[in-house]
Amino acid sequence: MIPSANWATGLLGTRLAFFVAGFGLAAWAPLVPLAKERLAVDDRMLGLLLLCLGMGSVLAMLLTSVSNARYGSKPIILVGGLGLALILPWLSIAGTSLTLGATLFAFGVSLGSIDVAMNIYALELERVTGRPLMSGFHAHYSIGEFTGSAVVTLFLSLQLGPLFSTLVCSTFMMIAIVSAWPRLTATSVRQQGPVFVLPHRSVVLIAALAAITFLVEGAMLDWSALLLVGQDLLAEAHGGLGCMLFAIAMTAGRLGGDAVVERIGDRATLMLGTLPIMIGFLAVVAAPVAVIAMAGFLLIGLGISNVVPVLCRRAGKQKVMPVGVAIAVITTAGYAGILMGPASIGLVAHMTGLPFAFGMLGALMCIVTLSARMVIADPR
């Protein structure tokens, strides 16, 4: 447990940790096309290489609950953040498929470690303060994603080269995570009880809902531009506008999410998210003009913004299994949703069309928000 006298300084440190995690992951995204060209690999091989990142993340997420129980969250956050910063430049110069695959695996291990540890630490801060904080922390992750992608894209557009771009980003990340270190208080009480347990059905439900939510977020990233262009709503050059508006709305919703949760509670926050999500997906699928589709992406982003923070909070409040294990299960399921999202949506779109696939996403999100009663109920 974090000493109550030190929670205020822990807020900034935790925000920096979430920012670094989002920044590091997003800084890699603009490098993907360059890596494909540098190694001269086809789409199949590139997909296998990208899978290495996912495998490293999932493995680390499953193991972090054990190390967190022994050492606490603080050292894992530091090691994970420094790992992201130190490995990122190597992703820009890896000269063989084997080297890039191994580097991506190590990068994924760092990402998975800091992801689980910072969420556990955030839950401890919530318990100490007695007020919701998760939405704000996840907002800083989203801000980090936007900033990391924007910075690397800017440097590359200025012809500064991938190595220089990643070295600057790495330096910035190291400064941020080292600045977070003294602000994170070492936990005074370690997790009691077994570190390996089968997930309770209530945690499995939360994990499944997290997987659906991340699946939708991943589909927005990978397929929204194709939908808008395919529906003749936007030109190819402007296809990414929908995803950008979705990300902005989700970040804005998370920045104000803690105040909303504090006023109306977790259950109402989940249930009230249903309406804008339903309207948003209807607008995106059936929009006759681009402006209606853009409004739909904004509504979806607002509606979905606080789902994952609420789910993480509920995992922290359950008493049927260790919190660290529960968070590891949920983050692993969420990452699985991101990995499966593009492929599953592509399969459905191939059989029924992309508009129907997006309608399916809306139905899935309604299941998430309408499961609020079961998620909030205390497990027996």
GUMAR-293415 format. One line per 2 residues: number of its first residue (from 1); their letters; for each residue x, y, z of C-alpha. Coordinates in Angstrom, 3 decimals, m for minus. Last residue first. Layout:
<sites>
NUM = a = X/Y/Z; ... $
</sites>
This chain:
<sites>
380 = rp = m19.664/m14.425/m4.629; m18.526/m11.624/m6.931 $
378 = da = m19.635/m8.074/m6.018; m21.850/m6.643/m8.763 $
376 = iv = m20.262/m3.858/m10.823; m19.418/m6.055/m13.796 $
374 = mr = m22.751/m7.894/m13.739; m24.781/m4.672/m13.704 $
372 = as = m22.562/m3.035/m16.332; m23.047/m5.799/m18.899 $
370 = lt = m25.038/m3.347/m21.028; m21.861/m1.357/m21.632 $
368 = vi = m19.902/m4.295/m22.965; m22.752/m5.853/m24.936 $
366 = cm = m23.368/m2.468/m26.553; m19.720/m2.467/m27.593 $
364 = la = m20.217/m5.776/m29.399; m23.262/m4.464/m31.254 $
362 = gl = m21.328/m1.401/m32.422; m18.484/m3.616/m33.628 $
360 = mg = m20.986/m5.711/m35.582; m22.200/m2.549/m37.312 $
358 = fa = m18.580/m1.921/m38.284; m18.449/m5.352/m39.910 $
356 = fp = m21.731/m4.639/m41.699; m20.241/m1.444/m43.165 $
354 = lg = m17.073/m3.379/m44.196; m18.831/m5.947/m46.368 $
352 = tm = m20.395/m9.327/m45.613; m17.824/m12.061/m46.279 $
350 = ha = m14.648/m10.032/m46.800; m15.712/m7.554/m44.128 $
348 = vl = m16.144/m10.371/m41.626; m12.655/m11.684/m42.363 $
346 = gi = m11.097/m8.225/m42.291; m12.790/m7.477/m38.974 $
344 = sa = m11.331/m10.670/m37.538; m7.827/m9.953/m38.838 $
342 = pg = m7.708/m6.336/m37.664; m9.120/m7.129/m34.211 $
340 = ml = m7.185/m10.250/m33.254; m4.017/m8.470/m32.111 $
338 = ig = m5.876/m5.615/m30.409; m8.206/m8.072/m28.693 $
336 = ay = m5.249/m10.149/m27.532; m3.842/m6.956/m26.016 $
334 = ga = m7.035/m6.530/m24.053; m6.982/m10.135/m22.892 $
332 = tt = m3.403/m9.707/m21.684; m4.305/m6.444/m19.957 $
330 = iv = m7.231/m8.138/m18.212; m5.327/m11.235/m17.103 $
328 = ai = m2.384/m9.171/m15.833; m4.756/m6.866/m13.937 $
326 = av = m6.403/m9.872/m12.264; m3.037/m11.405/m11.371 $
324 = gv = m1.884/m8.182/m9.744; m5.178/m7.780/m7.895 $
322 = pm = m4.915/m11.204/m6.277; m8.148/m13.205/m6.608 $
320 = vk = m11.700/m13.164/m5.187; m11.571/m9.705/m3.628 $
318 = qk = m12.668/m7.488/m6.534; m11.885/m3.777/m6.209 $
316 = ga = m8.820/m3.684/m8.461; m10.549/m5.556/m11.259 $
314 = rr = m13.414/m3.075/m10.979; m10.937/m0.220/m11.425 $
312 = cl = m9.456/m1.825/m14.534; m12.937/m2.188/m16.027 $
310 = vp = m13.704/1.460/m15.264; m10.480/2.613/m16.934 $
308 = vv = m11.247/0.381/m19.962; m14.785/1.749/m20.466 $
306 = ns = m13.948/5.414/m19.950; m13.379/6.502/m23.537 $
304 = ig = m15.862/4.212/m25.307; m18.733/6.688/m25.418 $
302 = lg = m16.597/9.719/m26.184; m14.708/7.964/m28.978 $
300 = il = m17.906/6.567/m30.468; m19.510/10.007/m30.430 $
298 = lf = m16.528/11.621/m32.173; m16.462/8.882/m34.803 $
296 = ga = m20.161/9.469/m35.465; m19.666/13.211/m35.855 $
294 = ma = m17.105/12.448/m38.544; m19.595/10.131/m40.270 $
292 = iv = m22.163/12.920/m40.267; m19.629/15.378/m41.727 $
290 = av = m18.663/12.911/m44.466; m22.056/12.744/m46.135 $
288 = pa = m24.668/9.987/m46.577; m23.766/8.432/m43.218 $
286 = av = m25.198/4.912/m42.769; m22.245/3.052/m41.206 $
284 = va = m20.590/5.952/m39.379; m23.880/7.471/m38.194 $
282 = lf = m25.182/4.146/m36.894; m21.843/3.537/m35.188 $
280 = gi = m22.040/6.908/m33.454; m25.680/6.587/m32.403 $
278 = mi = m24.982/3.237/m30.769; m21.764/4.453/m29.120 $
276 = pl = m23.386/7.701/m27.970; m26.182/5.716/m26.288 $
274 = tg = m24.148/2.912/m24.725; m21.738/5.107/m22.771 $
272 = lm = m24.510/5.890/m20.307; m24.401/2.264/m19.130 $
270 = lt = m20.674/2.192/m18.423; m20.658/5.521/m16.583 $
268 = ar = m23.822/4.549/m14.708; m22.133/1.437/m13.359 $
266 = dg = m18.857/3.146/m12.425; m20.353/5.987/m10.375 $
264 = ir = m22.383/9.138/m11.152; m20.370/12.032/m9.683 $
262 = ev = m16.960/10.461/m9.121; m17.233/8.659/m12.447 $
260 = va = m17.896/11.928/m14.295; m15.052/13.737/m12.544 $
258 = dg = m12.685/10.870/m13.358; m13.790/10.857/m16.991 $
256 = gl = m12.964/14.450/m17.857; m9.512/13.697/m19.243 $
254 = rg = m10.799/10.311/m20.396; m13.511/11.821/m22.562 $
252 = at = m11.006/14.250/m24.104; m8.671/11.364/m24.957 $
250 = ma = m11.499/9.350/m26.499; m12.696/12.358/m28.497 $
248 = ia = m9.198/13.032/m29.844; m8.668/9.362/m30.754 $
246 = fl = m12.009/9.125/m32.597; m11.304/12.399/m34.399 $
244 = mc = m7.942/11.045/m35.575; m9.477/7.745/m36.655 $
242 = gl = m12.043/9.578/m38.773; m9.462/11.913/m40.307 $
240 = gg = m7.271/9.048/m41.499; m9.030/8.873/m44.860 $
238 = ha = m7.992/12.393/m45.854; m5.440/11.494/m48.552 $
236 = ea = m7.639/8.619/m49.707; m10.495/10.977/m50.514 $
234 = ll = m13.451/11.058/m48.158; m17.099/9.951/m48.122 $
232 = dq = m16.877/7.576/m51.077; m18.105/4.664/m48.915 $
230 = gv = m14.828/2.842/m49.615; m12.825/5.895/m48.575 $
228 = ll = m14.624/6.215/m45.254; m14.539/2.476/m44.589 $
226 = la = m10.889/2.137/m45.565; m9.953/5.012/m43.254 $
224 = sw = m11.809/3.411/m40.340; m10.158/0.003/m40.825 $
222 = dl = m6.822/m0.125/m39.002; m7.112/2.388/m36.175 $
220 = ma = m10.833/1.961/m35.624; m10.376/m1.806/m35.681 $
218 = ge = m7.780/m1.556/m32.925; m10.136/0.469/m30.735 $
216 = vl = m12.950/m2.006/m31.346; m10.721/m4.970/m30.462 $
214 = ft = m9.551/m3.066/m27.386; m13.143/m2.819/m26.191 $
212 = ia = m13.923/m6.451/m26.986; m10.806/m7.647/m25.120 $
210 = al = m11.714/m5.466/m22.133; m15.178/m7.040/m22.075 $
208 = aa = m13.622/m10.511/m22.069; m11.232/m9.524/m19.272 $
206 = il = m14.102/m8.177/m17.146; m16.018/m11.427/m17.645 $
204 = vv = m12.919/m13.522/m16.837; m12.488/m11.440/m13.677 $
202 = sr = m16.035/m12.310/m12.577; m15.470/m15.964/m13.501 $
200 = hp = m12.431/m16.158/m11.208; m9.081/m16.450/m12.983 $
198 = lv = m7.141/m19.616/m12.105; m4.458/m18.816/m9.586 $
196 = fv = m0.707/m18.193/m9.779; 0.575/m15.538/m7.354 $
194 = pg = m0.697/m17.319/m4.260; m1.477/m15.345/m1.108 $
192 = qq = m0.389/m11.879/m0.001; 0.658/m9.083/m2.333 $
190 = rv = 3.414/m6.939/m0.911; 2.843/m4.168/1.585 $
188 = st = 4.953/m1.005/1.691; 4.705/m0.184/m1.982 $
186 = at = 7.670/1.899/m3.120; 6.622/5.494/m3.675 $
184 = lr = 6.745/6.811/m7.217; 7.778/10.465/m7.377 $
182 = pw = 11.495/9.663/m7.211; 11.188/7.481/m10.370 $
180 = as = 8.892/9.679/m12.491; 11.718/12.039/m13.464 $
178 = vi = 13.749/9.009/m14.556; 10.756/7.941/m16.667 $
176 = ai = 10.410/11.349/m18.327; 14.122/11.915/m18.952 $
174 = mm = 14.440/8.423/m20.416; 11.434/9.002/m22.676 $
172 = ft = 12.865/12.271/m24.025; 16.222/10.642/m24.730 $
170 = sc = 14.522/7.756/m26.516; 12.448/10.138/m28.615 $
168 = vl = 15.576/12.017/m29.687; 17.348/8.732/m30.428 $
166 = ts = 14.288/7.499/m32.332; 14.256/10.451/m34.700 $
164 = fl = 18.030/10.361/m35.224; 17.855/6.677/m36.130 $
162 = pg = 14.794/7.089/m38.375; 16.238/9.874/m40.533 $
160 = lq = 16.102/13.660/m40.264; 14.276/13.977/m43.594 $
158 = ls = 11.925/16.665/m42.210; 9.013/14.285/m42.835 $
156 = lf = 10.820/11.709/m40.693; 11.131/14.178/m37.826 $
154 = lt = 7.452/15.106/m38.041; 6.289/11.476/m38.209 $
152 = vv = 8.450/10.638/m35.189; 6.997/13.525/m33.195 $
150 = as = 3.372/12.911/m34.245; 3.415/9.183/m33.438 $
148 = gt = 4.920/9.766/m30.019; 2.636/12.699/m29.230 $
146 = fe = m0.605/10.914/m30.147; 0.338/7.786/m28.226 $
144 = gi = 1.538/9.798/m25.225; m1.737/11.714/m25.135 $
142 = sy = m3.575/8.381/m25.153; m1.448/7.119/m22.242 $
140 = ha = m2.098/10.437/m20.476; m5.813/9.848/m20.900 $
138 = hf = m5.337/6.410/m19.348; m4.087/8.108/m16.184 $
136 = gs = m7.011/10.532/m16.162; m9.511/7.714/m16.594 $
134 = ml = m7.916/5.719/m13.779; m8.117/8.407/m11.073 $
132 = pr = m11.367/7.728/m9.220; m11.432/8.814/m5.557 $
130 = gt = m10.594/7.200/m2.230; m7.120/8.701/m2.228 $
128 = vr = m5.300/5.615/m0.940; m7.421/3.118/m2.851 $
126 = el = m7.115/5.110/m6.066; m3.352/5.319/m5.651 $
124 = el = m3.196/1.540/m5.260; m5.204/1.182/m8.470 $
122 = ay = m2.697/3.402/m10.288; 0.173/1.241/m9.015 $
120 = in = m1.511/m1.852/m10.432; m2.081/m0.067/m13.739 $
118 = ma = 1.557/1.072/m13.834; 2.805/m2.463/m13.211 $
116 = vd = 0.661/m4.112/m15.903; 1.610/m1.726/m18.709 $
114 = is = 5.225/m1.343/m17.573; 5.830/m5.057/m17.959 $
112 = gl = 3.911/m5.485/m21.218; 5.812/m2.648/m22.893 $
110 = sv = 9.226/m3.861/m21.743; 8.479/m7.408/m22.908 $
108 = gf = 7.145/m6.061/m26.209; 10.388/m4.174/m26.845 $
106 = af = 12.306/m7.370/m26.126; 10.145/m9.257/m28.663 $
104 = lt = 10.522/m6.416/m31.159; 14.289/m6.623/m30.806 $
102 = ag = 14.257/m10.385/m31.360; 12.087/m10.013/m34.464 $
100 = lt = 14.216/m7.156/m35.780; 17.403/m9.168/m35.391 $
98 = ls = 15.919/m12.269/m37.007; 14.483/m10.253/m39.893 $
96 = tg = 17.850/m8.686/m40.539; 19.273/m5.165/m40.446 $
94 = ai = 17.829/m3.741/m37.229; 18.453/0.025/m37.583 $
92 = sl = 15.188/1.716/m36.572; 14.154/m0.934/m34.054 $
90 = wp = 17.517/m0.461/m32.329; 16.527/3.145/m31.558 $
88 = li = 13.446/1.934/m29.573; 15.338/m0.537/m27.350 $
86 = la = 16.803/1.949/m24.858; 13.629/3.998/m24.354 $
84 = lg = 11.278/1.025/m24.108; 13.623/m0.719/m21.681 $
82 = lg = 13.919/2.428/m19.580; 10.153/2.473/m19.202 $
80 = gv = 9.944/m1.227/m18.342; 12.817/m1.018/m15.844 $
78 = li = 11.331/2.034/m14.111; 7.774/0.671/m14.020 $
76 = ip = 9.077/m2.669/m12.751; 11.075/m0.941/m9.996 $
74 = ks = 7.972/0.940/m8.752; 5.335/m1.797/m8.955 $
72 = gy = 6.358/m3.955/m6.007; 9.277/m6.384/m5.758 $
70 = ra = 7.721/m9.741/m4.893; 4.068/m9.375/m5.859 $
68 = ns = 5.103/m7.244/m8.846; 7.434/m10.015/m10.015 $
66 = vs = 4.564/m12.516/m10.048; 1.998/m10.169/m11.604 $
64 = tl = 4.642/m9.236/m14.169; 4.839/m12.782/m15.521 $
62 = lm = 1.530/m12.830/m17.433; 2.016/m9.313/m18.770 $
60 = al = 5.592/m10.106/m19.792; 4.509/m13.103/m21.864 $
58 = vs = 1.701/m11.108/m23.508; 4.013/m8.222/m24.376 $
56 = gm = 6.753/m10.432/m25.819; 4.244/m12.344/m27.937 $
54 = gl = 2.688/m9.126/m29.202; 6.035/m7.691/m30.247 $
52 = cl = 6.938/m10.961/m31.962; 3.626/m10.821/m33.844 $
50 = ll = 4.947/m7.759/m35.638; 7.661/m9.948/m37.151 $
48 = lg = 5.124/m12.527/m38.296; 3.001/m9.810/m39.905 $
46 = lm = 6.069/m8.434/m41.676; 6.805/m11.892/m43.019 $
44 = rd = 3.320/m12.183/m44.488; 3.332/m8.622/m45.832 $
42 = dv = 6.521/m9.212/m47.813; 10.062/m8.499/m46.630 $
40 = al = 12.676/m6.183/m48.186; 14.447/m5.660/m44.837 $
38 = re = 14.812/m1.908/m45.250; 11.438/m1.530/m46.988 $
36 = ka = 9.528/m3.389/m44.273; 11.428/m1.517/m41.565 $
34 = lp = 10.600/1.817/m43.182; 6.910/0.904/m43.376 $
32 = vl = 6.940/m0.017/m39.651; 8.831/3.063/m38.430 $
30 = pa = 5.710/5.239/m38.216; 4.256/2.789/m35.622 $
28 = wa = 7.323/2.567/m33.355; 6.808/5.999/m31.786 $
26 = al = 3.260/4.941/m30.909; 4.442/2.203/m28.540 $
24 = gf = 7.000/4.429/m26.833; 4.659/7.384/m26.393 $
22 = ga = 1.856/5.280/m24.907; 4.158/3.684/m22.337 $
20 = vf = 5.924/6.985/m21.622; 2.632/8.789/m20.999 $
18 = fa = 1.380/6.097/m18.622; 4.618/6.322/m16.640 $
16 = lr = 4.523/10.135/m16.609; 0.979/10.072/m15.246 $
14 = tg = 2.088/7.653/m12.551; 4.937/9.925/m11.475 $
12 = ll = 2.664/12.949/m11.434; 0.102/11.222/m9.219 $
10 = gt = 2.717/9.666/m6.945; 3.701/13.093/m5.664 $
8 = aw = 0.191/13.503/m4.266; 0.062/9.963/m2.843 $
6 = na = 2.979/10.484/m0.471; 1.244/11.150/2.844 $
4 = sp = m1.189/8.301/2.250; 1.615/5.731/2.282 $
2 = im = 1.220/3.514/m0.817; 0.000/0.000/0.000 $
</sites>
